[in-house]
Amino acid sequence: MIKMSSMDKKSLALLCALSLPVHSASEEQALNKATNYVDNNVLQVAAEMNNLVEKSVFLEIDHFQQRQIMVGEYGRILVRENFDSAWVQANVPVQTTITAVEFIDDKVAWAVGHQGVILKTIDGGYNWSKVFDGIQLTGLLKTSLEVQVTLLTAEFELAQSTGIDEDSLDELEMQLDDASYKLEDLTVNSGIEIAFFDVLFNAANYGLVIGAYGAMLETKDGGENWQYIGYQVPNPEGFHLNSLTIDDNNNIYIVGEAGLGMATSDQGQNWRSLNIDYIGSLFGIEVNGTSLYSYGLRGNMFASQDQGATWQHLDTGVTNHIFSADWLNNQELLLVGAGGLKLVYNGNTFENISKNNQRIDITSVKIVDDNVITTGLRGWQASSKSKLGQGGLK
């Protein structure tokens, strides 16, 4: 067993994804093994009800108006109608870790997690259904790679016949070899080994899911069907994709491992790279008008005032990993992270309001009216905005 003294929501997701077995038998034998494995694993077993569920590890929280949903380990999802009501444990058909959740309206929400799981609720979060998992993801990976190999083969053969420069030909050959290798290396368990880290719907019909190893899914029909588009975006190395957000002009932004950033202005038809000039992991990105703020490892944070065209490094004054952020108001951003980090940025300066006696990692934060709600490795916490300057959350 791997033991970790401190765990953020991305490493927690990767821990499970990286520990799953990969079979090398024939396809039929591997399918049987995968089926037997899945029949007894977290994809097929409903989350257990637990009287102490509020003390579990939770990785993200979202809200629509007053209603709130928290998601975390073992398929545990909590929902409540408003800040003063009690949390209710939801009925969830899986026991895999759920890493992210997003409301569409007061009834519909989506959640994603380990083993390629996508969940949906249509009753405000009390009951969830599994609409997708890693077994289906394997099929999408296979189809997408087959298309890539076909297109790259045709492009390479055309390039050979037209006599393009040697460097360009070598690059095409490398891309073809890489796609061919990935296709040959694919097993029926490949999709189960992928964890999803975030989900976003900018309309009832169009949605994106991102995750480990460059995984990226798209739906144009409200989640009825999904397409794998991870090989169609500017991420040839397959870096992990950690977080995505959207601005008022419907521009979608994604950040991830190795300083990776990308954006689309036309619902995924075309993507452009964000040149953040950073080689570490970015865990989140926030929008304020035309301004963007991305944050990640060791307190690193970057700002763009021109929708991602250029970026500036900000000196946060801390070395704690920053995992999540939300707006206290139109100007102040509350950032949270490792070691109980709580940091307020007002657009010019940072104020560290962490409490010295609270070192538990904070995995996410949401501002609901005057209330500040956080999730972490020991459940959830809450306080009012007015108490932030008095030493942090209770």
C-alpha positions as CSV (number, residue, x, y, z in Angstrom):
1,M,0.0,0.0,0.0
2,I,1.2,3.5,-0.8
3,K,1.1,5.8,2.1
4,M,1.1,9.6,1.6
5,S,1.4,12.1,4.4
6,S,-0.2,14.9,2.4
7,M,-2.4,14.5,-0.6
8,D,-4.0,17.0,-3.0
9,K,-7.0,16.1,-5.2
10,K,-4.8,15.5,-8.3
11,S,-2.3,13.2,-6.7
12,L,-5.1,11.4,-5.0
13,A,-6.8,10.7,-8.4
14,L,-3.5,9.7,-10.0
15,L,-2.7,7.3,-7.1
16,C,-5.7,5.1,-8.0
17,A,-5.2,5.5,-11.8
18,L,-1.6,4.4,-11.6
19,S,-2.1,1.4,-9.3
20,L,-4.5,-0.5,-11.6
21,P,-3.2,-3.6,-13.4
22,V,-2.5,-3.8,-17.1
23,H,-3.1,-7.2,-18.8
24,S,-1.0,-8.4,-21.6
25,A,-2.9,-11.6,-22.6
26,S,-4.9,-12.0,-25.8
27,E,-7.8,-9.6,-26.4
28,E,-10.4,-12.2,-25.5
29,Q,-8.6,-13.3,-22.4
30,A,-7.9,-9.7,-21.4
31,L,-11.6,-8.9,-21.9
32,N,-12.6,-11.7,-19.6
33,K,-10.1,-10.6,-17.0
34,A,-11.3,-7.0,-17.2
35,T,-14.9,-8.0,-16.9
36,N,-14.2,-10.2,-13.9
37,Y,-12.2,-7.4,-12.4
38,V,-14.8,-4.7,-13.0
39,D,-17.7,-6.9,-11.7
40,N,-16.1,-6.8,-8.3
41,N,-14.6,-3.4,-8.3
42,V,-15.7,0.1,-7.5
43,L,-17.4,0.6,-10.8
44,Q,-20.1,-1.9,-10.0
45,V,-20.7,-1.4,-6.3
46,A,-22.8,1.4,-4.9
47,A,-21.3,3.8,-2.4
48,E,-21.9,2.7,1.2
49,M,-24.0,4.9,3.5
50,N,-21.9,6.1,6.5
51,N,-22.9,8.0,9.6
52,L,-19.5,9.7,9.7
53,V,-19.5,10.6,6.0
54,E,-19.0,14.3,6.7
55,K,-15.5,13.5,8.1
56,S,-14.5,11.8,4.8
57,V,-12.0,13.1,2.3
58,F,-13.8,15.5,-0.1
59,L,-12.2,17.0,-3.1
60,E,-14.5,19.6,-4.6
61,I,-17.7,21.5,-3.8
62,D,-20.1,23.4,-6.1
63,H,-23.3,25.2,-5.7
64,F,-26.3,26.5,-7.6
65,Q,-28.0,29.4,-5.8
66,Q,-28.3,27.9,-2.3
67,R,-28.0,24.2,-3.1
68,Q,-24.5,22.7,-2.5
69,I,-22.9,19.4,-3.5
70,M,-19.6,17.9,-2.2
71,V,-17.8,15.0,-3.8
72,G,-14.9,12.8,-2.6
73,E,-13.5,9.4,-1.8
74,Y,-15.4,6.0,-2.2
75,G,-18.2,7.6,-4.3
76,R,-19.3,9.7,-1.4
77,I,-21.4,12.7,-2.4
78,L,-23.2,15.0,0.0
79,V,-26.0,17.5,-0.9
80,R,-27.9,20.1,1.0
81,E,-30.6,22.6,0.1
82,N,-29.0,25.7,1.7
83,F,-26.3,26.7,4.1
84,D,-28.4,26.1,7.2
85,S,-29.8,22.7,6.3
86,A,-28.2,19.3,7.1
87,W,-26.1,17.4,4.6
88,V,-27.7,14.3,3.0
89,Q,-25.6,11.5,1.6
90,A,-26.6,10.8,-2.0
91,N,-27.3,7.5,-3.6
92,V,-24.3,6.9,-5.9
93,P,-23.8,3.7,-8.0
94,V,-20.0,3.5,-7.7
95,Q,-17.4,3.5,-5.0
96,T,-14.7,5.1,-7.0
97,T,-13.3,8.5,-5.9
98,I,-15.2,11.5,-7.4
99,T,-12.9,14.4,-8.1
100,A,-15.1,17.2,-9.6
101,V,-18.7,18.3,-9.8
102,E,-20.6,21.0,-11.7
103,F,-24.2,22.2,-11.5
104,I,-26.1,23.0,-14.7
105,D,-29.2,24.2,-12.9
106,D,-31.0,23.5,-9.6
107,K,-31.7,19.9,-10.7
108,V,-29.0,18.8,-13.1
109,A,-25.4,18.3,-12.2
110,W,-22.4,16.3,-13.5
111,A,-19.6,14.7,-11.6
112,V,-16.4,12.9,-12.8
113,G,-13.8,10.7,-11.2
114,H,-11.5,7.7,-11.2
115,Q,-11.7,4.8,-13.6
116,G,-13.1,7.1,-16.3
117,V,-16.4,7.6,-14.4
118,I,-19.0,10.2,-15.4
119,L,-22.1,10.6,-13.3
120,K,-25.3,12.7,-13.7
121,T,-28.1,13.7,-11.3
122,I,-31.4,15.1,-12.4
123,D,-32.9,15.6,-8.9
124,G,-30.5,18.2,-7.5
125,G,-27.9,15.7,-6.3
126,Y,-29.8,13.1,-4.2
127,N,-29.6,10.3,-6.8
128,W,-26.9,9.8,-9.4
129,S,-26.6,7.5,-12.4
130,K,-23.5,6.3,-14.1
131,V,-23.5,7.5,-17.8
132,F,-19.9,6.6,-18.7
133,D,-16.9,4.7,-17.3
134,G,-13.5,3.4,-18.2
135,I,-14.7,0.4,-20.2
136,Q,-16.5,2.7,-22.6
137,L,-13.5,5.0,-22.6
138,T,-11.3,2.2,-24.0
139,G,-13.5,2.0,-27.0
140,L,-13.3,5.7,-27.6
141,L,-9.5,5.6,-27.3
142,K,-9.3,2.9,-29.9
143,T,-11.6,4.6,-32.4
144,S,-9.7,7.9,-31.9
145,L,-6.3,6.4,-32.4
146,E,-7.4,4.5,-35.5
147,V,-8.6,7.7,-37.0
148,Q,-5.3,9.4,-36.1
149,V,-3.2,6.6,-37.7
150,T,-5.3,6.7,-40.9
151,L,-5.0,10.5,-41.2
152,L,-1.3,10.6,-40.3
153,T,-0.6,7.8,-42.8
154,A,-2.3,9.6,-45.6
155,E,-0.5,12.9,-44.7
156,F,2.9,11.2,-44.4
157,E,2.5,9.4,-47.8
158,L,1.4,12.7,-49.4
159,A,4.4,14.5,-47.9
160,Q,6.7,11.8,-49.2
161,S,5.3,12.2,-52.8
162,T,5.5,16.0,-52.8
163,G,9.0,16.1,-51.4
164,I,8.6,18.4,-48.4
165,D,11.6,19.3,-46.3
166,E,13.2,16.5,-44.3
167,D,12.5,18.0,-40.8
168,S,8.8,18.2,-41.5
169,L,8.8,14.7,-42.9
170,D,10.6,13.4,-39.8
171,E,8.1,15.2,-37.6
172,L,5.2,13.5,-39.4
173,E,6.8,10.2,-39.1
174,M,7.3,10.6,-35.4
175,Q,3.7,11.5,-34.9
176,L,2.6,8.5,-36.9
177,D,4.9,6.2,-35.0
178,D,3.6,7.6,-31.7
179,A,0.0,7.1,-32.7
180,S,0.7,3.6,-34.0
181,Y,2.5,2.6,-30.8
182,K,-0.3,3.9,-28.6
183,L,-2.8,1.9,-30.6
184,E,-0.8,-1.3,-30.4
185,D,-0.3,-0.7,-26.6
186,L,-4.0,-0.3,-25.9
187,T,-5.7,-2.9,-23.7
188,V,-9.2,-3.3,-22.6
189,N,-8.2,-1.8,-19.2
190,S,-6.6,1.3,-20.7
191,G,-9.7,3.4,-20.1
192,I,-10.0,2.2,-16.5
193,E,-6.5,3.5,-15.8
194,I,-7.6,7.1,-16.6
195,A,-8.9,9.4,-13.9
196,F,-11.0,12.5,-14.8
197,F,-10.2,15.7,-13.0
198,D,-12.8,18.3,-14.1
199,V,-16.0,18.8,-16.0
200,L,-17.6,21.8,-17.6
201,F,-20.9,22.4,-19.5
202,N,-21.3,25.9,-21.1
203,A,-24.8,24.9,-22.2
204,A,-27.2,22.1,-21.6
205,N,-25.9,20.2,-24.6
206,Y,-22.1,21.0,-24.9
207,G,-19.7,19.7,-22.3
208,L,-16.1,18.8,-21.8
209,V,-14.4,16.4,-19.4
210,I,-10.6,16.3,-18.8
211,G,-8.1,14.2,-16.9
212,A,-5.0,12.2,-16.7
213,Y,-2.6,11.5,-19.6
214,G,-4.2,14.2,-21.7
215,A,-7.7,12.6,-21.6
216,M,-10.4,14.9,-23.0
217,L,-14.0,14.1,-23.9
218,E,-16.6,16.2,-25.6
219,T,-20.4,15.9,-25.9
220,K,-22.7,17.9,-28.1
221,D,-25.9,16.3,-27.1
222,G,-26.1,16.7,-23.4
223,G,-24.0,13.7,-22.5
224,E,-25.9,11.1,-24.5
225,N,-22.8,10.5,-26.6
226,W,-19.2,11.3,-25.9
227,Q,-16.2,11.7,-28.3
228,Y,-12.5,11.5,-27.4
229,I,-10.7,14.6,-28.6
230,G,-7.5,14.3,-26.5
231,Y,-5.4,13.8,-29.7
232,Q,-6.9,16.8,-31.5
233,V,-5.7,19.5,-29.1
234,P,-2.2,21.1,-28.6
235,N,-1.0,18.5,-26.0
236,P,1.2,16.0,-28.0
237,E,3.0,14.8,-24.9
238,G,-0.3,13.8,-23.2
239,F,0.2,15.9,-20.1
240,H,-2.4,15.6,-17.4
241,L,-5.2,18.2,-17.8
242,N,-6.3,19.4,-14.3
243,S,-8.8,22.3,-14.5
244,L,-11.0,24.2,-16.9
245,T,-13.2,27.3,-16.8
246,I,-15.2,29.6,-19.0
247,D,-15.5,33.4,-19.3
248,D,-18.4,35.6,-20.2
249,N,-17.5,35.5,-23.9
250,N,-17.7,31.7,-24.0
251,N,-14.0,31.2,-24.2
252,I,-13.0,28.0,-22.5
253,Y,-9.6,27.7,-20.8
254,I,-7.7,24.5,-19.7
255,V,-4.5,24.2,-17.6
256,G,-2.5,21.2,-16.5
257,E,0.8,19.5,-16.0
258,A,4.1,21.1,-17.1
259,G,2.6,24.6,-17.4
260,L,0.3,23.4,-20.1
261,G,-2.5,25.8,-21.1
262,M,-5.0,25.9,-24.0
263,A,-8.1,27.7,-25.0
264,T,-11.0,27.6,-27.5
265,S,-13.4,30.3,-28.6
266,D,-15.6,28.1,-30.7
267,Q,-16.7,25.2,-28.5
268,G,-13.7,23.0,-29.3
269,Q,-13.5,23.4,-33.0
270,N,-10.1,25.1,-32.8
271,W,-7.7,25.3,-29.9
272,R,-4.8,27.6,-29.2
273,S,-1.9,27.2,-26.7
274,L,-1.5,29.5,-23.7
275,N,2.2,30.4,-23.4
276,I,2.4,30.5,-19.6
277,D,6.2,29.9,-19.5
278,Y,6.2,27.5,-16.6
279,I,7.2,23.9,-16.3
280,G,5.3,22.9,-13.1
281,S,1.8,21.7,-12.7
282,L,-1.1,24.1,-12.7
283,F,-4.1,23.0,-10.6
284,G,-6.7,25.7,-11.3
285,I,-7.7,28.7,-13.4
286,E,-10.1,31.5,-12.5
287,V,-11.7,34.2,-14.6
288,N,-12.5,37.8,-13.8
289,G,-13.7,39.7,-16.9
290,T,-10.9,39.5,-19.4
291,S,-8.4,38.6,-16.6
292,L,-7.2,35.1,-15.9
293,Y,-5.4,33.7,-12.9
294,S,-3.8,30.3,-12.8
295,Y,-2.1,28.7,-9.8
296,G,-0.4,25.5,-8.8
297,L,2.7,23.9,-7.3
298,R,4.7,25.6,-4.6
299,G,2.6,28.8,-4.6
300,N,3.2,29.6,-8.2
301,M,0.6,31.9,-9.7
302,F,0.2,33.6,-13.1
303,A,-2.0,36.4,-14.4
304,S,-3.2,37.4,-17.9
305,Q,-5.0,40.6,-18.6
306,D,-5.6,39.8,-22.3
307,Q,-7.6,36.5,-22.3
308,G,-4.4,34.4,-22.1
309,A,-2.3,36.0,-24.9
310,T,0.4,37.0,-22.4
311,W,1.1,36.0,-18.8
312,Q,2.9,37.5,-15.8
313,H,4.2,35.5,-12.8
314,L,2.9,36.8,-9.5
315,D,4.9,36.6,-6.2
316,T,2.4,35.0,-3.8
317,G,4.9,35.0,-0.9
318,V,4.2,31.3,-0.2
319,T,5.5,27.9,-1.3
320,N,2.4,25.9,-0.4
321,H,0.7,24.2,-3.3
322,I,-2.4,26.1,-4.3
323,F,-5.3,23.7,-5.1
324,S,-8.4,25.9,-5.5
325,A,-9.8,29.5,-5.4
326,D,-13.0,31.4,-5.5
327,W,-14.0,35.1,-5.6
328,L,-14.8,36.8,-2.3
329,N,-16.1,39.7,-4.3
330,N,-15.4,41.4,-7.6
331,Q,-11.8,42.2,-6.7
332,E,-10.6,39.7,-4.0
333,L,-9.7,36.1,-4.7
334,L,-9.4,33.6,-1.9
335,L,-6.8,30.9,-2.7
336,V,-6.5,27.7,-0.6
337,G,-4.2,24.7,-0.6
338,A,-1.6,22.6,1.1
339,G,-1.0,22.9,4.8
340,G,-4.2,24.8,5.4
341,L,-3.2,27.7,3.1
342,K,-5.6,30.6,2.9
343,L,-4.4,33.5,0.8
344,V,-6.3,36.6,-0.3
345,Y,-5.3,38.4,-3.5
346,N,-6.8,41.9,-4.1
347,G,-5.3,42.4,-7.6
348,N,-2.2,44.0,-6.2
349,T,-1.0,42.3,-3.0
350,F,-1.4,39.0,-1.2
351,E,-2.5,38.6,2.4
352,N,-1.7,35.2,4.1
353,I,-4.5,34.6,6.6
354,S,-3.6,30.9,7.3
355,K,-3.8,29.8,10.9
356,N,-0.7,28.3,12.3
357,N,-2.6,25.5,14.2
358,Q,-4.5,24.4,11.1
359,R,-2.2,22.5,8.7
360,I,-4.7,20.1,7.1
361,D,-4.7,20.4,3.3
362,I,-7.7,22.3,1.8
363,T,-8.8,20.8,-1.5
364,S,-11.4,23.3,-2.7
365,V,-13.3,26.4,-1.7
366,K,-16.7,28.0,-2.6
367,I,-18.2,31.3,-1.6
368,V,-22.0,31.1,-1.1
369,D,-23.4,34.5,-0.2
370,D,-21.5,35.5,3.0
371,N,-20.3,32.0,3.7
372,V,-16.9,30.4,2.9
373,I,-17.1,26.7,2.5
374,T,-14.0,24.5,2.1
375,T,-13.4,20.8,1.6
376,G,-10.3,18.8,2.6
377,L,-8.9,15.6,4.0
378,R,-11.1,15.7,7.1
379,G,-14.4,16.7,5.6
380,W,-15.7,20.2,5.3
381,Q,-15.5,23.5,7.1
382,A,-17.4,26.8,7.0
383,S,-17.2,30.3,8.2
384,S,-18.3,33.8,7.3
385,K,-16.3,36.2,5.1
386,S,-16.1,38.5,8.1
387,K,-14.1,36.0,10.1
388,L,-11.4,35.4,7.4
389,G,-9.3,38.3,8.7
390,Q,-9.5,37.0,12.3
391,G,-7.2,34.1,11.6
392,G,-8.9,32.0,9.0
393,L,-11.7,29.5,8.9
394,K,-12.8,27.7,12.1
